[in-house]
């Protein structure tokens, strides 16, 4: 089975408001609506909107791992360090 690649663009990480948002794209810069974005440390899964974007609140931890899944694509993992530019 041949897998395609997922790309993640983190739009913002706001440490004061404890929110993270981003958009999920494929290798052709096409939006991936209904992709599953899991915040592993909180065991919460979110589904991207029709534009492939997501937003959710964070807890006090400063390190996070996002797991992005979409049918036909290899899962993508992204480490997020609160307070740094990813």
Secondary structure, DSSP 8 states (H G I E B T S, - for coil): ---B-EEEEEEEEETTTTEEEEEEEETT--B-TT-EEEETTTTEEEE--TTSEEEEE--S-SEEEEEEE-TTB--EEEEEETTS--
